């Protein structure tokens, strides 16, 4: 079994589509299971 971690710099809100595309591309090598997705929102700077 391989565990592959992929970091993608893409616009917010595209996590599901990107996950599906990557999983479909990897299926030619064997069974694929997505176990974790984390979407990190950019932090907004606040001025006081």
N, C-alpha and C positions, 0 to 999 in steps of 0.2 A: 504494500500500500504506500502511496505517496501522498503527502500533504503539501499542497502548493498554496502559498500566500501571494496574492496579487494586489498591488496598489495601483489604482487608476485615478488619474487626475482628470475628472470629467465634471460637467455641470451638475449641480445638485438636482435630485429627483430622477436621475437615470439609473439608479442602482439596480432595479429589477431587470431592466432591459439588458444592461451590461452583464449581469449575473447569468441570464439565460443564454446570451451569445457565447460567453466563455464556456459555460457548461456544455453547450452543443458542440463547440469546437473540440473539447476534450473527450467527448464520448467515443470518438474513433479509436481511442487508446484503451478503453475499458469503461466499466461502470463509473459514473460520476455522481457524487452527492455533495451538494452545497451545505455546509454546516454552520457557517457564520457570515453575516454581512454587517458591516458597520459603516454608516454614512456619517462623515464628520462635516458639520456645517462650519463655514468660515465664521470667525468671531468678528463682531462689530466693535470698532473702537468707539469709546465714549469720551467725550470731552466734558470736563466739569468747569 
